[in-house]
Amino acid sequence: MVEPDGLLTQAIALLASAGNELDYRNVIERAYYSAYHAASAFEEHLPFRSKAQPQKGTHEALLQRLERPDTQLDYGLKTISKDVGTQLRMFKAIRELATYELKETIGIHQAEEAILIAKDILAECNQGQRKLKTLK
Amino acid sequence: MINLPQTIATETADAINALIRESDRFRDWNAPEIQTLVRKIEKLQKVDARQSFVLLGSLAAICGNVDDMSENFNKALHLPSVPETTHEYWVALANAGVHGKAQEIGSWLLDPKRGFFPKVWQQAIGMGEVLEVWNRWSDAKKTYPDLSQVDFSTVENAAAIMGAHGLSDQDIASVLDLMGEIQRAHKIMFSGGLVSILKVVRPPEDPPYLYFTIPLDASVGEIHAMNRELARLVVERLSKGAFPQGMTASFVKAEPVALRTAA
């Protein structure tokens, strides 16, 4: 079994040895998935889950549930949910350029920022998980 | 950053454009180099009041002083040469990162019969006026046949996506205005000739969307901090506490000014 932290650790290791655009794209992808899985796990544990029903796509569905949390949710959890959703939406665009847009130039700067974004999202999701434990 | 329009070709305007070319940082109004220019501009007041107000407003814009910028341009707009002043105000608003107001003025400038369309349409898209440009495109091509050679597919695709999501130009401006606020707080103007770069992203499993990026000449750490602030402001300030449906935006690292000049 792999945890989101493990994906992030691997992304950081990949960045340390990265030397070309393909490496940077892989770093971004791995870092994005660490954030995506952390956000998904946080959202699944919420006591009241959003009813947002987007037309398609698991990533878009998660984003919309995070951005539009259930109104019965504790204020702090709602804030974390929206913040994680917004950050992940911004991250998703970087990742989709890295994964699908081969004509785009992806450099070390995007890879470095991807690591920083993933760290922030994981930290916020961990904070949310701790808050969830105190509510039980 | 956008240079001042050629309509005000004076030594002082050249000096302001030199400041714009030299660095993407917002300047300090009280810095000696700025105050020297202010004194020169004030001497112009009796000779050409309009130009004096335009230059003071433009200078205030690159210092991030939104109120002073607007005050000076509002004075200039009461004097003759309103179309030129309107264009100059629009450029200053772009440089200062005030996009909602810029869109109001941009709608007027984009009317093909005003004569500004060819020089403002690309910048207008960068300022979020995608539908306004798209709606004017057909008339603009009739007025300016050279525009028929331009690849307009990104705007066409963007307009279709906006229609599907119910996304408006004002929705885009609401996000870009937050970004302008963050830029002024960090004293970093946009880098290069366009306020933002529009991309249409089509992921295989999710609906397509618009992605606006503002290039900045700053460190990755600072850009990340500004993106964190953007996420916070989106949650706190936008009506639904989220990006409007069908779009996202972020700051990205641009090439440094020196490298761009050399290229």
Interface residues (C-beta under 8 A of the other chain):
Chain A: P54 Q55 K56 G57 T58 H59 E60 E67 R68 T79 K82 D83 G85 T86 Q87 R89 M90 K92 A93 I94 E96 L97 Y100 E101 G107 H109 Q110 E112 E113 L116 I117 D120
Chain B: K199 V201 R202 P203 P204 E205 D206 P207 Y209 Y211 V220 G221 I223 H224 N227 R228 L230 A231 R232 V234 V235 K240 G241 A242 F243 T248 A249 S250 V252 K253
